[in-house]
């Protein structure tokens, strides 16, 4: 915290803009901490509070617009890439899509406050062809709430942040040990989570040609083919495998109750 206070005090708005923009495009940098610190620095008189708010807001929205247009062009290819950085890619995509499915554009109002959803929301909005005007309006309001909350907290509690900084500085070696243990524990946890979700790779798959032969054979009556494409890519008028049924992936708990128990079920997605 002390180093961050010194850096933002010295480099000011440029460093704040870089950190906020980087987090907006998916890089693991702490925009919230940078905004909080910048608010505290503004309270000391080294920065102007309204400029802190404006710079952070513009940087976040600029990064979001970049991902929005990238998602609009690449579809879910970008979402897949971003989710590969997650321990569980399938949960990453479905969780983000679930928010949009239930709340639509209003997701952008609080997405910044939810880790994971904050990065996925702009490209997801783009891939779903959300109107640019709607996206910009809701995203800007959400970013303003996010920046306002953290910058105001830093401004109001600047003395407490300074006291924490002094405490960490006086703790010295002990603080470094605690930080090292915390980082090590986090690395071990991430490895455990990654190994746990590697089990997803064992899901059985079938080649298209093999399934086509089964559909054309006498065993076709024992087969059930389900379309589980995300609602962002599913269109009731689009082409699909003949005889397939529709299963909404964000409502699996209810959907599976209606599936027959005596048939082989094959799923296909985007």
C-alpha atoms as an extended CHARMM CRD file, in Angstrom:
* protein
*
       270  EXT
         1         1  UNK       CA              0.0000000000        0.0000000000        0.0000000000  PROA      1               0.0000000000
         2         2  UNK       CA              2.8410000000        2.3560000000        0.8630000000  PROA      2               0.0000000000
         3         3  UNK       CA              4.5220000000        1.7360000000       -2.5030000000  PROA      3               0.0000000000
         4         4  UNK       CA              1.2210000000        2.2610000000       -4.3180000000  PROA      4               0.0000000000
         5         5  UNK       CA              0.6270000000        5.5280000000       -2.4580000000  PROA      5               0.0000000000
         6         6  UNK       CA              4.0780000000        6.7290000000       -3.4630000000  PROA      6               0.0000000000
         7         7  UNK       CA              3.6690000000        5.6450000000       -7.0860000000  PROA      7               0.0000000000
         8         8  UNK       CA              0.2850000000        7.3000000000       -7.5520000000  PROA      8               0.0000000000
         9         9  UNK       CA              1.4520000000       10.4220000000       -5.7330000000  PROA      9               0.0000000000
        10        10  UNK       CA              4.4090000000       10.6470000000       -8.1310000000  PROA      10              0.0000000000
        11        11  UNK       CA              2.9370000000        9.4550000000      -11.4340000000  PROA      11              0.0000000000
        12        12  UNK       CA             -0.6280000000       10.5280000000      -10.7010000000  PROA      12              0.0000000000
        13        13  UNK       CA             -3.2640000000       10.2800000000      -13.3680000000  PROA      13              0.0000000000
        14        14  UNK       CA             -1.1890000000        8.3620000000      -15.9170000000  PROA      14              0.0000000000
        15        15  UNK       CA             -0.5950000000        5.3920000000      -13.6180000000  PROA      15              0.0000000000
        16        16  UNK       CA             -4.2450000000        5.4070000000      -12.5540000000  PROA      16              0.0000000000
        17        17  UNK       CA             -5.3830000000        5.3650000000      -16.1900000000  PROA      17              0.0000000000
        18        18  UNK       CA             -3.0030000000        2.5310000000      -17.1120000000  PROA      18              0.0000000000
        19        19  UNK       CA             -4.0900000000        0.3190000000      -14.1980000000  PROA      19              0.0000000000
        20        20  UNK       CA             -7.8150000000        0.9090000000      -14.8070000000  PROA      20              0.0000000000
        21        21  UNK       CA             -7.5400000000        0.3090000000      -18.5460000000  PROA      21              0.0000000000
        22        22  UNK       CA             -5.4630000000       -2.8320000000      -18.0150000000  PROA      22              0.0000000000
        23        23  UNK       CA             -7.9760000000       -4.3510000000      -15.6160000000  PROA      23              0.0000000000
        24        24  UNK       CA            -10.8450000000       -3.4660000000      -17.9620000000  PROA      24              0.0000000000
        25        25  UNK       CA             -9.2570000000       -5.4720000000      -20.7930000000  PROA      25              0.0000000000
        26        26  UNK       CA             -8.6960000000       -8.4990000000      -18.5600000000  PROA      26              0.0000000000
        27        27  UNK       CA             -5.2070000000       -8.0810000000      -17.1270000000  PROA      27              0.0000000000
        28        28  UNK       CA             -4.8210000000       -8.9990000000      -13.4190000000  PROA      28              0.0000000000
        29        29  UNK       CA             -4.1990000000       -5.4810000000      -12.0860000000  PROA      29              0.0000000000
        30        30  UNK       CA             -6.0450000000       -4.0480000000       -9.0450000000  PROA      30              0.0000000000
        31        31  UNK       CA             -8.0520000000       -1.1060000000      -10.4200000000  PROA      31              0.0000000000
        32        32  UNK       CA            -10.1460000000       -0.9040000000       -7.2460000000  PROA      32              0.0000000000
        33        33  UNK       CA             -7.0360000000       -0.5420000000       -5.0930000000  PROA      33              0.0000000000
        34        34  UNK       CA             -5.5790000000        2.0580000000       -7.4710000000  PROA      34              0.0000000000
        35        35  UNK       CA             -8.8040000000        4.0910000000       -7.4040000000  PROA      35              0.0000000000
        36        36  UNK       CA             -9.0310000000        3.7910000000       -3.6170000000  PROA      36              0.0000000000
        37        37  UNK       CA             -5.4400000000        4.9700000000       -3.2640000000  PROA      37              0.0000000000
        38        38  UNK       CA             -5.9080000000        7.8140000000       -5.7450000000  PROA      38              0.0000000000
        39        39  UNK       CA             -8.8920000000        8.9890000000       -3.7120000000  PROA      39              0.0000000000
        40        40  UNK       CA             -6.7230000000        9.0240000000       -0.5970000000  PROA      40              0.0000000000
        41        41  UNK       CA             -3.9630000000       10.9220000000       -2.4430000000  PROA      41              0.0000000000
        42        42  UNK       CA             -6.5810000000       13.4680000000       -3.5500000000  PROA      42              0.0000000000
        43        43  UNK       CA             -7.4970000000       13.9690000000        0.0920000000  PROA      43              0.0000000000
        44        44  UNK       CA             -3.8440000000       14.8340000000        0.7890000000  PROA      44              0.0000000000
        45        45  UNK       CA             -4.0620000000       17.5250000000       -1.9220000000  PROA      45              0.0000000000
        46        46  UNK       CA             -1.6140000000       15.9120000000       -4.3690000000  PROA      46              0.0000000000
        47        47  UNK       CA             -4.3600000000       15.1010000000       -6.9200000000  PROA      47              0.0000000000
        48        48  UNK       CA             -7.7170000000       16.6270000000       -7.7680000000  PROA      48              0.0000000000
        49        49  UNK       CA            -10.6290000000       14.3850000000       -6.7870000000  PROA      49              0.0000000000
        50        50  UNK       CA            -12.7690000000       15.1740000000       -9.8360000000  PROA      50              0.0000000000
        51        51  UNK       CA             -9.8590000000       14.4560000000      -12.1790000000  PROA      51              0.0000000000
        52        52  UNK       CA             -9.2480000000       11.1470000000      -10.3770000000  PROA      52              0.0000000000
        53        53  UNK       CA            -12.8860000000       10.2570000000      -10.9390000000  PROA      53              0.0000000000
        54        54  UNK       CA            -12.8350000000       11.3680000000      -14.5880000000  PROA      54              0.0000000000
        55        55  UNK       CA             -9.5610000000        9.6730000000      -15.5340000000  PROA      55              0.0000000000
        56        56  UNK       CA            -10.5400000000        6.3420000000      -13.9570000000  PROA      56              0.0000000000
        57        57  UNK       CA            -13.9990000000        6.4700000000      -15.5240000000  PROA      57              0.0000000000
        58        58  UNK       CA            -12.6940000000        7.1970000000      -19.0340000000  PROA      58              0.0000000000
        59        59  UNK       CA            -10.0150000000        4.4780000000      -18.7720000000  PROA      59              0.0000000000
        60        60  UNK       CA            -12.5010000000        1.8270000000      -17.6360000000  PROA      60              0.0000000000
        61        61  UNK       CA            -15.0840000000        2.6830000000      -20.2890000000  PROA      61              0.0000000000
        62        62  UNK       CA            -12.3830000000        2.7750000000      -22.9960000000  PROA      62              0.0000000000
        63        63  UNK       CA            -11.2290000000       -0.7170000000      -22.0490000000  PROA      63              0.0000000000
        64        64  UNK       CA            -14.8170000000       -1.9650000000      -21.9700000000  PROA      64              0.0000000000
        65        65  UNK       CA            -15.5220000000       -0.5120000000      -25.4240000000  PROA      65              0.0000000000
        66        66  UNK       CA            -12.4580000000       -2.2800000000      -26.7800000000  PROA      66              0.0000000000
        67        67  UNK       CA            -13.7130000000       -5.6390000000      -25.4780000000  PROA      67              0.0000000000
        68        68  UNK       CA            -17.2540000000       -4.8540000000      -26.6510000000  PROA      68              0.0000000000
        69        69  UNK       CA            -16.1340000000       -4.3630000000      -30.2530000000  PROA      69              0.0000000000
        70        70  UNK       CA            -13.7950000000       -7.3700000000      -30.0260000000  PROA      70              0.0000000000
        71        71  UNK       CA            -16.6890000000       -9.5170000000      -28.7990000000  PROA      71              0.0000000000
        72        72  UNK       CA            -18.9250000000       -8.1650000000      -31.5440000000  PROA      72              0.0000000000
        73        73  UNK       CA            -16.4020000000       -9.2040000000      -34.2000000000  PROA      73              0.0000000000
        74        74  UNK       CA            -15.1230000000      -12.4710000000      -32.7570000000  PROA      74              0.0000000000
        75        75  UNK       CA            -18.2660000000      -13.7410000000      -31.0320000000  PROA      75              0.0000000000
        76        76  UNK       CA            -17.5810000000      -16.2020000000      -28.2400000000  PROA      76              0.0000000000
        77        77  UNK       CA            -14.0360000000      -16.8880000000      -29.4580000000  PROA      77              0.0000000000
        78        78  UNK       CA            -12.8480000000      -14.0040000000      -27.2700000000  PROA      78              0.0000000000
        79        79  UNK       CA            -14.9510000000      -15.2350000000      -24.3430000000  PROA      79              0.0000000000
        80        80  UNK       CA            -13.3840000000      -18.6610000000      -24.6950000000  PROA      80              0.0000000000
        81        81  UNK       CA             -9.9120000000      -17.1390000000      -24.6490000000  PROA      81              0.0000000000
        82        82  UNK       CA            -10.6240000000      -15.0530000000      -21.5590000000  PROA      82              0.0000000000
        83        83  UNK       CA            -12.1820000000      -18.0230000000      -19.7990000000  PROA      83              0.0000000000
        84        84  UNK       CA             -9.1380000000      -20.1980000000      -20.4560000000  PROA      84              0.0000000000
        85        85  UNK       CA             -7.4700000000      -18.0340000000      -17.8440000000  PROA      85              0.0000000000
        86        86  UNK       CA            -10.1180000000      -19.2870000000      -15.4170000000  PROA      86              0.0000000000
        87        87  UNK       CA             -9.9000000000      -22.5860000000      -13.5220000000  PROA      87              0.0000000000
        88        88  UNK       CA            -13.2650000000      -23.6650000000      -14.9180000000  PROA      88              0.0000000000
        89        89  UNK       CA            -13.9150000000      -22.2400000000      -18.4060000000  PROA      89              0.0000000000
        90        90  UNK       CA            -17.4140000000      -23.6810000000      -18.7550000000  PROA      90              0.0000000000
        91        91  UNK       CA            -18.5770000000      -22.2040000000      -15.4600000000  PROA      91              0.0000000000
        92        92  UNK       CA            -16.9320000000      -18.9080000000      -16.4030000000  PROA      92              0.0000000000
        93        93  UNK       CA            -18.9770000000      -18.5910000000      -19.6100000000  PROA      93              0.0000000000
        94        94  UNK       CA            -22.2590000000      -19.8960000000      -18.2070000000  PROA      94              0.0000000000
        95        95  UNK       CA            -22.0490000000      -17.7240000000      -15.0880000000  PROA      95              0.0000000000
        96        96  UNK       CA            -21.5760000000      -14.6020000000      -17.1970000000  PROA      96              0.0000000000
        97        97  UNK       CA            -24.3260000000      -15.5680000000      -19.6360000000  PROA      97              0.0000000000
        98        98  UNK       CA            -26.6430000000      -16.3500000000      -16.7160000000  PROA      98              0.0000000000
        99        99  UNK       CA            -26.4310000000      -12.7730000000      -15.4440000000  PROA      99              0.0000000000
       100       100  UNK       CA            -27.2950000000      -11.3870000000      -18.8730000000  PROA      100             0.0000000000
       101       101  UNK       CA            -30.0590000000      -13.9410000000      -19.3390000000  PROA      101             0.0000000000
       102       102  UNK       CA            -31.7520000000      -12.9210000000      -16.0880000000  PROA      102             0.0000000000
       103       103  UNK       CA            -31.0280000000       -9.1950000000      -15.9190000000  PROA      103             0.0000000000
       104       104  UNK       CA            -30.0950000000       -8.1490000000      -19.4590000000  PROA      104             0.0000000000
       105       105  UNK       CA            -28.5240000000       -4.7060000000      -19.8310000000  PROA      105             0.0000000000
       106       106  UNK       CA            -28.8770000000       -4.0280000000      -16.0980000000  PROA      106             0.0000000000
       107       107  UNK       CA            -26.0040000000       -6.4960000000      -15.5530000000  PROA      107             0.0000000000
       108       108  UNK       CA            -23.6390000000       -3.7410000000      -16.6540000000  PROA      108             0.0000000000
       109       109  UNK       CA            -24.7040000000       -1.5710000000      -13.7130000000  PROA      109             0.0000000000
       110       110  UNK       CA            -23.0850000000       -3.8610000000      -11.1220000000  PROA      110             0.0000000000
       111       111  UNK       CA            -20.7400000000       -6.0530000000      -13.2100000000  PROA      111             0.0000000000
       112       112  UNK       CA            -17.6590000000       -4.0650000000      -12.1360000000  PROA      112             0.0000000000
       113       113  UNK       CA            -18.1430000000       -5.1690000000       -8.5500000000  PROA      113             0.0000000000
       114       114  UNK       CA            -18.1440000000       -8.9140000000       -9.3790000000  PROA      114             0.0000000000
       115       115  UNK       CA            -14.7750000000      -10.5360000000      -10.1540000000  PROA      115             0.0000000000
       116       116  UNK       CA            -14.8990000000      -12.4370000000      -13.4320000000  PROA      116             0.0000000000
       117       117  UNK       CA            -18.1690000000      -10.8960000000      -14.5600000000  PROA      117             0.0000000000
       118       118  UNK       CA            -16.4800000000       -7.4850000000      -14.8400000000  PROA      118             0.0000000000
       119       119  UNK       CA            -14.2060000000       -8.6540000000      -17.6700000000  PROA      119             0.0000000000
       120       120  UNK       CA            -16.7030000000      -10.9760000000      -19.3660000000  PROA      120             0.0000000000
       121       121  UNK       CA            -19.6250000000       -8.5440000000      -19.5890000000  PROA      121             0.0000000000
       122       122  UNK       CA            -18.3750000000       -6.2180000000      -22.3720000000  PROA      122             0.0000000000
       123       123  UNK       CA            -17.4040000000       -8.9480000000      -24.8910000000  PROA      123             0.0000000000
       124       124  UNK       CA            -20.5510000000      -10.8880000000      -23.9760000000  PROA      124             0.0000000000
       125       125  UNK       CA            -22.6680000000       -7.8040000000      -24.7000000000  PROA      125             0.0000000000
       126       126  UNK       CA            -20.8490000000       -7.4010000000      -28.0060000000  PROA      126             0.0000000000
       127       127  UNK       CA            -21.2800000000      -11.0520000000      -28.9900000000  PROA      127             0.0000000000
       128       128  UNK       CA            -25.0100000000      -10.7570000000      -28.3090000000  PROA      128             0.0000000000
       129       129  UNK       CA            -25.1820000000       -7.7160000000      -30.6150000000  PROA      129             0.0000000000
       130       130  UNK       CA            -26.3300000000       -5.3260000000      -27.8910000000  PROA      130             0.0000000000
       131       131  UNK       CA            -26.8430000000       -1.8720000000      -29.3610000000  PROA      131             0.0000000000
       132       132  UNK       CA            -23.7790000000        0.3340000000      -28.8880000000  PROA      132             0.0000000000
       133       133  UNK       CA            -25.8340000000        3.1770000000      -27.4220000000  PROA      133             0.0000000000
       134       134  UNK       CA            -27.3950000000        0.9080000000      -24.8060000000  PROA      134             0.0000000000
       135       135  UNK       CA            -24.0630000000       -0.6610000000      -23.9350000000  PROA      135             0.0000000000
       136       136  UNK       CA            -22.3000000000        2.6900000000      -23.5750000000  PROA      136             0.0000000000
       137       137  UNK       CA            -25.0710000000        4.1190000000      -21.4010000000  PROA      137             0.0000000000
       138       138  UNK       CA            -25.3370000000        1.2230000000      -18.9610000000  PROA      138             0.0000000000
       139       139  UNK       CA            -21.5990000000        0.5230000000      -18.8890000000  PROA      139             0.0000000000
       140       140  UNK       CA            -20.7520000000        4.1720000000      -18.1960000000  PROA      140             0.0000000000
       141       141  UNK       CA            -23.2500000000        4.3120000000      -15.3280000000  PROA      141             0.0000000000
       142       142  UNK       CA            -21.8680000000        1.0680000000      -13.8720000000  PROA      142             0.0000000000
       143       143  UNK       CA            -18.2850000000        2.3210000000      -14.1810000000  PROA      143             0.0000000000
       144       144  UNK       CA            -19.2600000000        5.6280000000      -12.5570000000  PROA      144             0.0000000000
       145       145  UNK       CA            -20.7750000000        3.7780000000       -9.5840000000  PROA      145             0.0000000000
       146       146  UNK       CA            -17.6410000000        1.6460000000       -9.2830000000  PROA      146             0.0000000000
       147       147  UNK       CA            -15.1930000000        4.5470000000       -9.5020000000  PROA      147             0.0000000000
       148       148  UNK       CA            -17.3410000000        6.7290000000       -7.2730000000  PROA      148             0.0000000000
       149       149  UNK       CA            -17.5830000000        4.1070000000       -4.5380000000  PROA      149             0.0000000000
       150       150  UNK       CA            -13.8450000000        3.4080000000       -4.3100000000  PROA      150             0.0000000000
       151       151  UNK       CA            -12.5580000000        6.9400000000       -4.8880000000  PROA      151             0.0000000000
       152       152  UNK       CA            -14.9710000000        8.3720000000       -2.3080000000  PROA      152             0.0000000000
       153       153  UNK       CA            -14.0270000000        5.6680000000        0.1850000000  PROA      153             0.0000000000
       154       154  UNK       CA            -10.3290000000        6.4890000000       -0.3100000000  PROA      154             0.0000000000
       155       155  UNK       CA            -11.0130000000       10.1940000000        0.0670000000  PROA      155             0.0000000000
       156       156  UNK       CA            -13.0970000000        9.8430000000        3.2390000000  PROA      156             0.0000000000
       157       157  UNK       CA            -10.8530000000        7.2670000000        4.9120000000  PROA      157             0.0000000000
       158       158  UNK       CA             -7.4830000000        8.6260000000        3.8190000000  PROA      158             0.0000000000
       159       159  UNK       CA             -6.2550000000        8.8870000000        7.4150000000  PROA      159             0.0000000000
       160       160  UNK       CA             -7.0930000000        5.2350000000        8.0540000000  PROA      160             0.0000000000
       161       161  UNK       CA             -5.2330000000        4.1940000000        4.8970000000  PROA      161             0.0000000000
       162       162  UNK       CA             -2.2220000000        6.2180000000        5.9820000000  PROA      162             0.0000000000
       163       163  UNK       CA             -2.3110000000        4.5590000000        9.4200000000  PROA      163             0.0000000000
       164       164  UNK       CA             -2.4560000000        1.1240000000        7.7960000000  PROA      164             0.0000000000
       165       165  UNK       CA              0.4940000000        2.0810000000        5.6120000000  PROA      165             0.0000000000
       166       166  UNK       CA              2.5370000000        3.1530000000        8.6160000000  PROA      166             0.0000000000
       167       167  UNK       CA              1.6040000000       -0.0370000000       10.4320000000  PROA      167             0.0000000000
       168       168  UNK       CA              2.7480000000       -2.1890000000        7.5380000000  PROA      168             0.0000000000
       169       169  UNK       CA              5.9740000000       -0.2250000000        7.2840000000  PROA      169             0.0000000000
       170       170  UNK       CA              6.7080000000       -0.6850000000       10.9980000000  PROA      170             0.0000000000
       171       171  UNK       CA              5.8110000000       -4.3710000000       10.8570000000  PROA      171             0.0000000000
       172       172  UNK       CA              8.5180000000       -4.7450000000        8.2090000000  PROA      172             0.0000000000
       173       173  UNK       CA              9.7650000000       -8.3130000000        7.9450000000  PROA      173             0.0000000000
       174       174  UNK       CA              6.6690000000       -9.8230000000        9.5790000000  PROA      174             0.0000000000
       175       175  UNK       CA              4.4170000000       -8.2500000000        6.9580000000  PROA      175             0.0000000000
       176       176  UNK       CA              6.5870000000       -9.6830000000        4.1680000000  PROA      176             0.0000000000
       177       177  UNK       CA              6.3720000000      -13.1560000000        5.7080000000  PROA      177             0.0000000000
       178       178  UNK       CA              2.5850000000      -12.9350000000        5.9930000000  PROA      178             0.0000000000
       179       179  UNK       CA              2.3490000000      -11.7520000000        2.4080000000  PROA      179             0.0000000000
       180       180  UNK       CA              4.5810000000      -14.6040000000        1.2260000000  PROA      180             0.0000000000
       181       181  UNK       CA              2.5010000000      -17.1910000000        3.0780000000  PROA      181             0.0000000000
       182       182  UNK       CA             -0.6780000000      -15.7170000000        1.6070000000  PROA      182             0.0000000000
       183       183  UNK       CA              0.6970000000      -15.8670000000       -1.9390000000  PROA      183             0.0000000000
       184       184  UNK       CA              1.8930000000      -19.4500000000       -1.4500000000  PROA      184             0.0000000000
       185       185  UNK       CA             -1.4920000000      -20.5140000000       -0.0700000000  PROA      185             0.0000000000
       186       186  UNK       CA             -3.2610000000      -18.8740000000       -2.9990000000  PROA      186             0.0000000000
       187       187  UNK       CA             -1.0010000000      -20.6640000000       -5.5270000000  PROA      187             0.0000000000
       188       188  UNK       CA             -1.6530000000      -24.0280000000       -3.8560000000  PROA      188             0.0000000000
       189       189  UNK       CA             -5.4060000000      -23.3310000000       -3.8640000000  PROA      189             0.0000000000
       190       190  UNK       CA             -5.4050000000      -22.4220000000       -7.5710000000  PROA      190             0.0000000000
       191       191  UNK       CA             -3.4910000000      -25.6010000000       -8.4180000000  PROA      191             0.0000000000
       192       192  UNK       CA             -6.0100000000      -27.6650000000       -6.4500000000  PROA      192             0.0000000000
       193       193  UNK       CA             -8.9650000000      -26.0030000000       -8.1840000000  PROA      193             0.0000000000
       194       194  UNK       CA             -7.3380000000      -26.4620000000      -11.5950000000  PROA      194             0.0000000000
       195       195  UNK       CA             -6.7030000000      -30.1780000000      -10.9910000000  PROA      195             0.0000000000
       196       196  UNK       CA            -10.2640000000      -30.5890000000       -9.7370000000  PROA      196             0.0000000000
       197       197  UNK       CA            -11.8080000000      -29.1420000000      -12.8750000000  PROA      197             0.0000000000
       198       198  UNK       CA             -9.4680000000      -31.0390000000      -15.1790000000  PROA      198             0.0000000000
       199       199  UNK       CA            -12.0180000000      -33.8190000000      -14.7330000000  PROA      199             0.0000000000
       200       200  UNK       CA            -14.1280000000      -31.9490000000      -17.2940000000  PROA      200             0.0000000000
       201       201  UNK       CA            -11.7070000000      -33.1860000000      -19.9440000000  PROA      201             0.0000000000
       202       202  UNK       CA            -12.9130000000      -36.7480000000      -19.3470000000  PROA      202             0.0000000000
       203       203  UNK       CA            -16.4100000000      -36.0300000000      -20.6850000000  PROA      203             0.0000000000
       204       204  UNK       CA            -17.0350000000      -38.6210000000      -23.4420000000  PROA      204             0.0000000000
       205       205  UNK       CA            -17.3000000000      -37.2840000000      -26.9800000000  PROA      205             0.0000000000
       206       206  UNK       CA            -18.5370000000      -38.7630000000      -30.2290000000  PROA      206             0.0000000000
       207       207  UNK       CA            -17.4820000000      -37.9430000000      -33.7720000000  PROA      207             0.0000000000
       208       208  UNK       CA            -20.0660000000      -36.3830000000      -36.0670000000  PROA      208             0.0000000000
       209       209  UNK       CA            -19.7700000000      -39.2240000000      -38.5850000000  PROA      209             0.0000000000
       210       210  UNK       CA            -20.3840000000      -41.8600000000      -35.9130000000  PROA      210             0.0000000000
       211       211  UNK       CA            -23.4820000000      -40.0790000000      -34.6060000000  PROA      211             0.0000000000
       212       212  UNK       CA            -24.7800000000      -39.6670000000      -38.1600000000  PROA      212             0.0000000000
       213       213  UNK       CA            -24.4840000000      -43.4300000000      -38.6870000000  PROA      213             0.0000000000
       214       214  UNK       CA            -26.4040000000      -44.0980000000      -35.4730000000  PROA      214             0.0000000000
       215       215  UNK       CA            -29.1400000000      -41.6600000000      -36.4670000000  PROA      215             0.0000000000
       216       216  UNK       CA            -29.4760000000      -43.4140000000      -39.8440000000  PROA      216             0.0000000000
       217       217  UNK       CA            -29.5640000000      -46.8870000000      -38.2960000000  PROA      217             0.0000000000
       218       218  UNK       CA            -32.3530000000      -48.8480000000      -36.6730000000  PROA      218             0.0000000000
       219       219  UNK       CA            -31.1510000000      -47.5890000000      -33.2780000000  PROA      219             0.0000000000
       220       220  UNK       CA            -32.2980000000      -44.0370000000      -34.0070000000  PROA      220             0.0000000000
       221       221  UNK       CA            -35.4100000000      -44.4330000000      -31.8510000000  PROA      221             0.0000000000
       222       222  UNK       CA            -33.2150000000      -44.9620000000      -28.7980000000  PROA      222             0.0000000000
       223       223  UNK       CA            -31.3140000000      -41.6970000000      -29.3940000000  PROA      223             0.0000000000
       224       224  UNK       CA            -32.0810000000      -38.1760000000      -28.2390000000  PROA      224             0.0000000000
       225       225  UNK       CA            -30.0950000000      -35.2110000000      -29.5420000000  PROA      225             0.0000000000
       226       226  UNK       CA            -30.2260000000      -31.9450000000      -27.6010000000  PROA      226             0.0000000000
       227       227  UNK       CA            -29.2270000000      -28.4580000000      -28.7040000000  PROA      227             0.0000000000
       228       228  UNK       CA            -27.5750000000      -26.7440000000      -25.7090000000  PROA      228             0.0000000000
       229       229  UNK       CA            -26.1910000000      -23.6720000000      -27.4440000000  PROA      229             0.0000000000
       230       230  UNK       CA            -26.1290000000      -20.5550000000      -25.3020000000  PROA      230             0.0000000000
       231       231  UNK       CA            -29.0520000000      -18.2070000000      -25.7350000000  PROA      231             0.0000000000
       232       232  UNK       CA            -26.5730000000      -15.7130000000      -27.1600000000  PROA      232             0.0000000000
       233       233  UNK       CA            -26.1270000000      -17.9670000000      -30.2030000000  PROA      233             0.0000000000
       234       234  UNK       CA            -29.3660000000      -19.9090000000      -30.2080000000  PROA      234             0.0000000000
       235       235  UNK       CA            -31.9930000000      -18.7410000000      -32.6690000000  PROA      235             0.0000000000
       236       236  UNK       CA            -35.3100000000      -20.5530000000      -32.9980000000  PROA      236             0.0000000000
       237       237  UNK       CA            -35.1660000000      -19.9930000000      -36.7730000000  PROA      237             0.0000000000
       238       238  UNK       CA            -31.5750000000      -21.1740000000      -37.2450000000  PROA      238             0.0000000000
       239       239  UNK       CA            -30.5180000000      -24.5370000000      -38.6210000000  PROA      239             0.0000000000
       240       240  UNK       CA            -30.1680000000      -27.4360000000      -36.2220000000  PROA      240             0.0000000000
       241       241  UNK       CA            -29.8500000000      -31.2090000000      -36.2880000000  PROA      241             0.0000000000
       242       242  UNK       CA            -33.0910000000      -32.7270000000      -37.4820000000  PROA      242             0.0000000000
       243       243  UNK       CA            -35.1690000000      -34.1370000000      -34.6370000000  PROA      243             0.0000000000
       244       244  UNK       CA            -33.1170000000      -32.4720000000      -31.9100000000  PROA      244             0.0000000000
       245       245  UNK       CA            -34.7150000000      -30.8350000000      -28.8950000000  PROA      245             0.0000000000
       246       246  UNK       CA            -33.7870000000      -27.5680000000      -27.2040000000  PROA      246             0.0000000000
       247       247  UNK       CA            -32.2500000000      -27.4790000000      -23.7000000000  PROA      247             0.0000000000
       248       248  UNK       CA            -31.5030000000      -24.0900000000      -22.1430000000  PROA      248             0.0000000000
       249       249  UNK       CA            -28.0120000000      -24.4220000000      -20.5430000000  PROA      249             0.0000000000
       250       250  UNK       CA            -28.7890000000      -21.7920000000      -17.9060000000  PROA      250             0.0000000000
       251       251  UNK       CA            -31.7730000000      -23.7960000000      -16.6580000000  PROA      251             0.0000000000
       252       252  UNK       CA            -30.3210000000      -27.2960000000      -16.5350000000  PROA      252             0.0000000000
       253       253  UNK       CA            -31.7520000000      -28.1490000000      -13.1320000000  PROA      253             0.0000000000
       254       254  UNK       CA            -35.3040000000      -27.9600000000      -14.4640000000  PROA      254             0.0000000000
       255       255  UNK       CA            -34.5380000000      -29.1440000000      -17.9800000000  PROA      255             0.0000000000
       256       256  UNK       CA            -33.0640000000      -32.5040000000      -16.9430000000  PROA      256             0.0000000000
       257       257  UNK       CA            -36.2410000000      -33.4350000000      -15.0810000000  PROA      257             0.0000000000
       258       258  UNK       CA            -38.0460000000      -33.8390000000      -18.4120000000  PROA      258             0.0000000000
       259       259  UNK       CA            -35.4120000000      -35.9790000000      -20.1300000000  PROA      259             0.0000000000
       260       260  UNK       CA            -36.2200000000      -39.6620000000      -20.7360000000  PROA      260             0.0000000000
       261       261  UNK       CA            -34.2250000000      -42.2060000000      -18.7520000000  PROA      261             0.0000000000
       262       262  UNK       CA            -34.2880000000      -44.9640000000      -21.3650000000  PROA      262             0.0000000000
       263       263  UNK       CA            -32.5860000000      -43.1640000000      -24.2710000000  PROA      263             0.0000000000
       264       264  UNK       CA            -28.9980000000      -42.2860000000      -25.1670000000  PROA      264             0.0000000000
       265       265  UNK       CA            -28.6530000000      -38.5000000000      -25.0070000000  PROA      265             0.0000000000
       266       266  UNK       CA            -26.2000000000      -36.5520000000      -27.1630000000  PROA      266             0.0000000000
       267       267  UNK       CA            -25.5560000000      -32.8500000000      -26.6300000000  PROA      267             0.0000000000
       268       268  UNK       CA            -24.1710000000      -30.2980000000      -29.0430000000  PROA      268             0.0000000000
       269       269  UNK       CA            -23.3070000000      -26.6460000000      -28.4750000000  PROA      269             0.0000000000
       270       270  UNK       CA            -21.7450000000      -23.7360000000      -30.3420000000  PROA      270             0.0000000000
